[in-house]
Amino acid sequence: MIPLSIPKLEGNEWKYVKDCLDTGWISSAGSYVTQFEEMVAQYAGAKYGVACMNGTVGLHISQILLGVTADDHVITPNITFIATLNAIKYTGATPILIDVDPNNWQMDLNLLEEYLQEHTKIRETESGLFSFDNRTNKRVRAIMPVHVLGNMGDMDRLMAIANTYHLEVIEDTTEALGSTFNNKHAGTFGKLGVFSFNGNKIISTGGGGVIVTDDEELAKKAKHLTTQAKVSAMDYIHDEIGYNYRLVNVLAAIGVAQMEQFPAILENKQTMDAFYRKELNGVGDIKFQEIPEGTSPNGWLFTFSTSRMRELLDYLNANGVQSRPFWMPMNQLDMFKDEFYFHKTDVSASVYDSSISIPSSAGITQEQMETVVSVIKKFYAS
């Protein structure tokens, strides 16, 4: 079976993990944590990085840092991995779901702007200017764009909209390490960006995340909150509610080794993306995710749409090509079905019903890609 998406562990992972074991530095303190934070931040072009247990907790902490409360709304696209919505719910905030663009599958910025124009009003409060939802009278505190599948929409326009309506921007860049828009790296447009290093991501620490920011105070606060809000190196004194969210040294060691290999892995992913697009172009009714002008995606997980998605899914998995359907839209999940969903034609539903992800491992070989393409072509020829 050609796997869907597994990590490439062919660098110094064993060496650095052994160093942790040999020295006893396996928990949340250790030099590899700091090194990993610095490597990710430097690669993304951010000043600071704060490592955490996973991308989900990074999104949770980021909202706390920017003042999101249970009395607020947070805007997010209707198509995303569930972690985005879970992180919003951890704060007690209420999500507002925006349908996605039919071509690039990112948040539809026309709909976003329409929602804010027609369904919110800007008011001055003691804390400043904010948008408030007309239906609920709750503050719309933040927007969490998701760079779906490592692709990116028009971030310049999104930032302009956010500024107009006084929204904080937290980028869910959990899939987008290596992706850029107009040569600016994902995660560096808003005040905070969050990367994930789960087992299926472009590089992996098994489980892990990094929050990036250019704001020194936010970085310090993020490190403080993720370390149980402990204020003394000696005494067990804590000054607020904190979280046991720090990444451990042994996993950060894997991350350092992965970052050392990342340029080669990214090149392989982008080569894979180009190969699939070339070889599958015109096959059946396959339609690719559109790459907007100015965007250079990382090619994390190759996904396309076809009216025969379920048939193709069964065929590929029965013939040694591991494949998966796309994420179910958030409004179709029981726990989120009553959340406000702003849409016109429900593009999310059609994208979900027709989209399939095919093998995209970090170390995928030319032979594996050729096999995947061959099996897909046989399906449509039958």
C-alpha positions in Angstrom: 0.0 0.0 0.0 1.3 3.4 -1.0 0.7 5.5 2.2 -1.3 8.7 2.1 1.1 10.9 4.1 3.9 9.7 6.3 7.0 11.6 7.5 10.5 11.2 6.0 12.8 10.3 8.9 16.2 10.0 7.2 18.3 12.7 8.9 19.6 13.2 12.5 16.4 12.2 14.3 18.0 9.1 15.9 21.1 11.0 16.9 19.3 13.9 18.5 16.8 11.7 20.3 19.6 9.6 21.6 21.3 12.7 22.9 18.1 13.6 24.9 18.0 10.1 26.3 21.7 10.0 27.1 21.6 13.3 28.9 18.2 12.9 30.5 16.8 16.0 28.9 13.5 14.6 27.7 10.8 16.9 29.1 9.8 20.5 28.4 13.2 21.9 29.2 16.1 21.4 27.0 18.2 23.0 24.2 16.3 21.3 21.4 13.1 23.1 22.3 14.8 26.5 21.9 16.6 25.5 18.8 13.5 24.2 17.2 11.6 27.4 18.0 14.3 29.5 16.5 14.6 27.4 13.3 10.9 27.5 12.6 10.6 31.2 13.3 13.7 32.0 11.2 12.4 30.0 8.3 9.0 31.7 8.4 10.6 35.1 8.7 9.2 35.8 12.2 11.1 37.2 15.1 9.9 34.7 17.7 8.7 31.2 18.0 7.1 29.4 20.9 6.9 25.6 20.8 3.8 23.8 22.1 2.3 20.4 22.2 0.4 20.6 18.9 -1.2 23.1 16.6 -4.6 22.9 18.3 -3.3 24.2 21.6 -1.3 26.8 19.7 -4.5 28.1 18.3 -6.1 28.1 21.7 -3.3 30.0 23.4 -3.2 32.5 20.5 -6.8 33.4 21.1 -6.2 34.0 24.8 -3.2 36.2 24.0 -5.4 38.4 21.8 -8.2 38.7 24.3 -10.8 36.3 22.8 -13.4 35.5 25.5 -16.7 33.6 25.8 -18.5 36.7 24.9 -16.9 36.9 21.4 -17.2 35.5 17.9 -14.3 34.2 15.9 -14.6 34.0 12.1 -13.3 30.9 10.3 -13.9 29.0 7.1 -16.5 26.3 7.0 -13.9 23.8 5.5 -11.1 23.1 7.8 -9.8 20.3 10.0 -11.9 20.2 13.2 -9.0 21.4 15.4 -9.7 25.0 14.3 -13.3 24.9 15.6 -12.3 23.0 18.7 -9.7 25.6 19.6 -12.4 28.3 19.3 -14.7 26.4 21.5 -11.9 25.9 24.1 -12.1 29.7 24.7 -15.9 29.6 25.0 -16.2 31.8 21.9 -18.8 31.3 19.2 -17.6 30.6 15.7 -18.9 32.3 12.6 -18.5 30.0 9.6 -17.8 31.5 6.1 -18.2 29.4 3.0 -15.2 28.8 0.8 -14.1 30.0 -2.6 -15.2 27.4 -5.3 -11.8 27.6 -7.0 -9.1 27.7 -4.3 -11.1 26.3 -1.3 -9.9 29.1 1.0 -12.3 31.4 2.9 -14.4 33.3 0.3 -13.4 36.9 0.9 -16.4 38.3 -1.0 -18.7 36.5 1.5 -16.5 37.6 4.4 -16.8 41.2 3.4 -20.5 40.9 2.7 -21.1 39.3 6.2 -19.2 42.1 7.9 -20.9 44.9 5.9 -24.4 43.6 6.3 -24.4 41.8 9.6 -22.1 43.8 11.9 -21.8 47.3 13.2 -18.6 49.0 14.5 -18.9 50.5 17.9 -16.6 52.3 20.2 -16.0 50.7 23.6 -13.7 51.5 26.6 -11.2 49.1 25.0 -11.4 50.6 21.5 -13.3 50.1 18.3 -14.8 46.6 17.6 -17.3 45.0 15.2 -20.4 43.5 16.8 -22.7 40.9 15.3 -26.2 42.3 14.8 -27.9 39.0 15.6 -26.2 38.2 18.9 -24.8 41.6 19.9 -21.5 39.8 20.6 -18.1 41.3 19.6 -16.5 39.8 16.5 -13.0 39.7 18.1 -10.9 37.8 15.6 -10.6 36.0 12.3 -8.8 32.8 11.9 -8.0 32.2 8.2 -6.9 28.6 7.4 -4.4 28.0 4.7 -6.2 24.9 3.5 -3.9 22.1 2.2 -1.0 24.5 2.3 -2.6 26.8 -0.3 -3.2 30.5 0.4 -5.8 33.1 -0.6 -5.4 36.8 -1.1 -3.9 37.7 2.2 -3.4 41.3 1.4 -7.1 41.7 0.9 -7.9 39.6 4.0 -5.7 41.8 6.1 -7.3 45.0 4.7 -10.8 43.6 5.6 -9.6 42.7 9.1 -8.2 46.2 9.6 -11.3 47.9 8.4 -13.5 45.9 10.8 -11.0 45.9 13.7 -10.4 42.1 13.8 -7.4 40.4 15.2 -5.9 37.9 12.8 -4.7 34.5 13.9 -3.4 32.4 11.0 -4.1 28.7 11.1 -0.9 27.8 9.3 -0.9 24.2 10.6 -0.7 22.9 7.0 1.4 25.6 5.5 5.0 25.5 6.5 6.8 26.5 3.3 3.9 28.3 1.7 4.1 32.0 0.7 1.9 34.7 -0.7 3.7 37.5 -2.6 7.0 36.1 -1.1 5.7 36.5 2.5 5.5 33.4 4.5 2.3 32.0 5.9 1.8 32.8 9.5 3.4 36.2 9.4 0.5 38.3 8.1 -1.5 38.4 11.4 -0.2 39.0 14.9 0.1 35.3 15.4 0.5 32.2 13.2 0.4 28.6 14.3 2.2 25.6 12.6 1.6 22.0 13.3 4.0 19.0 13.2 1.6 16.1 13.5 2.5 12.8 12.0 1.0 13.6 8.6 2.3 17.1 8.2 5.0 18.2 5.7 7.5 17.6 8.5 6.7 16.0 11.8 7.7 15.8 15.5 5.1 13.1 16.0 3.0 15.8 17.7 3.9 19.4 18.1 3.3 23.0 17.1 5.0 26.4 17.0 3.4 29.8 17.5 5.2 32.5 15.5 5.0 36.3 16.0 6.9 39.5 15.6 5.6 40.8 19.0 8.1 40.2 21.8 5.5 40.6 24.5 3.1 38.2 22.9 5.9 35.6 22.6 6.8 36.0 26.3 3.2 35.7 27.3 2.8 32.6 25.1 5.8 30.9 26.7 4.5 31.9 30.2 1.0 30.6 29.7 2.1 27.3 28.1 4.4 26.7 31.1 1.7 26.7 33.7 2.1 30.5 34.2 5.0 29.8 36.6 6.8 32.9 37.7 9.6 31.5 39.8 12.4 29.1 38.7 12.7 27.9 42.3 9.3 28.2 44.0 6.0 27.0 42.8 4.4 30.4 42.3 2.0 31.0 39.5 0.3 34.3 38.7 -2.7 33.2 36.6 -4.4 30.2 35.0 -1.8 28.5 32.9 -1.6 25.4 30.7 0.8 22.4 30.4 1.2 23.0 26.7 4.9 23.1 26.2 6.6 20.8 23.6 9.0 18.3 25.2 12.7 18.2 24.3 12.7 14.7 22.8 10.1 15.7 20.3 11.8 19.0 19.6 14.9 17.1 18.8 13.1 15.3 16.0 11.8 18.7 14.9 15.4 20.1 14.6 16.4 17.1 12.5 13.3 17.6 10.3 14.0 21.3 9.8 17.5 20.4 8.7 15.9 18.4 5.9 13.0 20.7 5.2 14.3 22.5 2.0 14.7 19.1 0.3 11.4 17.9 1.5 9.6 21.1 0.3 11.2 20.7 -3.1 10.0 17.1 -3.3 6.5 18.1 -2.3 6.3 20.9 -4.9 7.7 18.5 -7.6 5.0 16.0 -6.6 2.3 18.7 -6.9 3.6 19.6 -10.4 3.8 16.0 -11.5 0.2 15.2 -10.4 -1.2 18.3 -12.1 0.6 17.5 -15.3 -0.2 13.8 -15.4 -3.8 14.0 -14.2 -4.8 17.1 -16.3 -7.7 16.1 -18.5 -8.2 12.7 -16.9 -11.9 12.1 -16.4 -13.6 15.1 -14.8 -10.7 15.8 -12.4 -10.6 19.4 -11.2 -7.6 20.7 -9.3 -7.5 23.2 -6.4 -6.7 26.5 -8.0 -3.5 28.3 -6.9 -4.1 32.0 -6.7 -1.7 34.5 -8.4 1.2 35.3 -6.1 0.8 32.1 -4.0 3.5 29.5 -3.8 2.0 26.5 -1.8 4.0 23.8 -0.1 2.1 21.0 -1.8 1.3 19.4 1.5 -1.6 17.0 0.6 -2.6 16.6 -3.0 -6.4 16.8 -3.3 -8.6 17.1 -6.3 -12.3 17.0 -7.0 -14.3 14.5 -9.2 -18.0 13.6 -9.4 -16.9 10.0 -9.0 -15.1 10.6 -5.7 -16.6 7.7 -3.7 -16.1 5.2 -6.5 -12.5 6.3 -7.0 -11.9 6.3 -3.3 -12.9 2.6 -3.0 -11.0 1.7 -6.2 -7.7 3.3 -5.1 -7.8 1.8 -1.6 -8.6 -1.6 -3.0 -5.7 -1.3 -5.4 -2.9 -0.4 -3.0 -3.2 3.4 -3.1 -4.2 4.8 0.2 -6.6 7.7 -0.3 -9.0 9.7 1.9 -12.1 11.9 1.5 -11.8 15.6 2.3 -12.8 17.0 5.7 -16.5 17.2 6.4 -17.6 20.8 6.5 -17.9 22.1 10.0 -21.6 23.0 9.7 -22.4 19.3 8.9 -20.9 18.1 12.2 -23.5 17.6 15.0 -21.6 19.9 17.5 -21.4 22.8 15.0 -24.6 22.4 13.0 -26.3 25.3 14.8 -23.5 27.8 14.3 -24.1 30.7 12.0 -22.9 29.7 8.5 -22.7 32.5 6.0 -23.0 31.2 2.4 -25.0 31.5 -0.8 -24.7 28.2 -2.7 -23.0 26.1 0.0 -19.7 25.5 -1.9 -18.3 23.7 1.1 -20.8 20.8 0.6 -19.9 20.4 -3.1 -16.2 20.5 -2.4 -16.6 17.9 0.4 -18.8 15.6 -1.8 -16.3 15.6 -4.6 -12.8 15.9 -3.2 -10.3 13.1 -2.6 -6.7 13.2 -1.2 -4.1 10.9 -2.7 -0.6 9.8 -1.6 1.6 12.8 -0.7 4.2 11.6 1.7 7.2 13.8 2.4 9.5 11.2 0.8 7.2 10.0 -1.9 9.2 8.6 -4.8 8.8 9.0 -8.5 7.9 5.3 -8.8 5.1 5.7 -6.3 3.7 8.8 -8.0 3.7 7.0 -11.3 1.9 4.1 -9.8 -0.7 6.4 -8.3 -1.3 8.1 -11.6 -1.5 4.8 -13.4 -4.1 3.4 -11.1 -6.2 6.6 -11.4 -6.0 6.5 -15.2 -7.1 2.8 -15.2 -10.1 3.7 -13.1 -11.3 6.4 -15.6 -10.5 4.1 -18.6 -12.7 1.3 -17.2 
